[in-house]
Amino acid sequence: MSDDAGKTKCPHCGKNYKNLAAHITRVHKDGKSKSSSKSVDQLEKALAKKFLGSDKTEATKPDAAQKEILKESNSKKKKEEKTPKKNFVKKVVVDYWLTDLHSAEIGIYQRERFMAKNRMFSRNLELVGKVAEEGNADGMFGYNSARWDDIPEKDIGKKRLIIKWFNMESVGFLGSIEEMVAESIANSTGSDDTIPSFRIVLPQYKYVVNLMKNHTRLPKIGEVFSFAMMKEDKKANAKKWQIYTFDEKRLTIGSDWEVLLGEDRILAKIDEKKLNIGGKFNVFFYDEEYYKDLNFFRVVILFTMMLKFKKEIFRKIMRIRKALEDEKYVFEISSDEEKMMMNPRALRR
């Protein structure tokens, strides 16, 4: 006869007992074996922490609601990592005047005085705005009207935006951003998109900054411009090239952008005040090191100056592409753009 005759199998430990009730009362007081109680509790807590973000033990595997909570938690964490720290904020205002009757242009000899102080200030420069840093106006900027205004349709390829920025007191040259029409048409044709390209020239930077809109695909919404700059580390006596992007934020009022180092480090934000009639942009810098980097700082401000002209630049590119469908159309660019495209290694006579 088997030793297990008359015995009942314990549902907790699997062994057979004659007096099962006494065994359960003595050994399994809470319905769990002593050996497995701790490990089961630990397993439940580990699973709950993994899927619910806490030590709750209501579930040992995620359902649809728990997965959604986990997804939102991860999204919030990434957003917090991407959001700049608010302990350093500097505000710069790029303000377009409503009319040309502003203080910098008042006086019949003012333009001549500006031209006498700096040869970069040309007769065709139409002053259109000022730059105020932390509330103090310390810069003025304008565009070359001879290259932008009243260009015949047959010479549309010669229409290009040139913005120059000067110190308001000394009229010292602070930088310029120039549209590259031929390159814009080439990139737009190749990508079947509208891809404007620019060159930025800075007085204290020995390289030319190439700024270009990028061709993006869904699910990305909004435009992206990118550029590369060399940054010197004077302490380590070394230099490195860094990649920056202007990432447009859609579903907002006005033209709003984040300035990123790499893919997710926010250095600055650009916020257009849409209800301002003349045109006004607030630029917020969140990183002290890059705020004090004059070259990076000036690229951000020059890009902001360009934004008011961006829609017209896009329309012009589309008109040129349409004109190129006619084989009789002769595409020409301006002589100053040709000079910027010259081979720097070619022997000049």
Secondary structure, 3 states (H helix, E strand, C coil): CCCCCCCEECCCCCCEECCHHHHHHHHCCCCCCHHHHHHHHHHHHHHHHHHHCCCCCCCCCCCHHHHHHHHHHHHHHHHHHHCCCCCCCEEEEEEECCCCCCCCCCCCCHHHHHHHHCCCCCCCEEEEEEEEECCEEEEEEEEEHHHCCCCCHHHHHHCCCEEEEEECCCCCEEEEEEECHHHHHHHHHHHCCCCCEEEEECCCCCCCEEEEECCCCCCCCCCEEEEEEEEEECCCCEEEEEEEEEEEECCCCCCEEEEEECCCEEEEEEEECCCCCCCEEEEEECCHHHHCCHHHHHHHHHHHHHHHHHHHHHHHHHHHHHHCCCCCCCCCCCHHHHHHCCCCCCCCC
